Amino acid sequence: MAMRSAVWSWCETLQRTIGNRLGQALAYDGIGQTMRALDRIPEAIDFHTTAARILRDLDQPWNLAQPLAHLAAAHADNDQPEPAHQHRTEALTLLDDFTDPRAAALRQRLQELTAG
């Protein structure tokens, strides 16, 4: 896992260097997923939050829905049900405009978590 984190970190640095804000946000989201897998939840929350902030600035609703879902999961892992619910709800709202299979699968998973 440490290698995966190092690779994501390198990707984020590279994307920032070349000015690719979308790539940078996706790298931050990936680092957040790695931190969550390492059970470093506060760091995961920070990385997912940064990714979401960048994607909001870029007006990227599909790309924003994914880190919001990851952020919700990290908050749930951190025993913070309110922000988890808030991020899931926001992601579901963003997914309303997308009908592709990936969006449908993410929507279903989020709806199950929200209903549960």
Protein Blocks (a to p, Z undefined) as FASTA:
>chain_A
ZZmmmmmmmmmmmmmmnopaklmmmmmmmmmmmmmmnopmklmmmmmmmmmmmmmmnopa
klmmmmmmmmmmmmmmnopaklmmmmmmmmmmmmmmpcbfklmmmmmmmmmmmmZZ
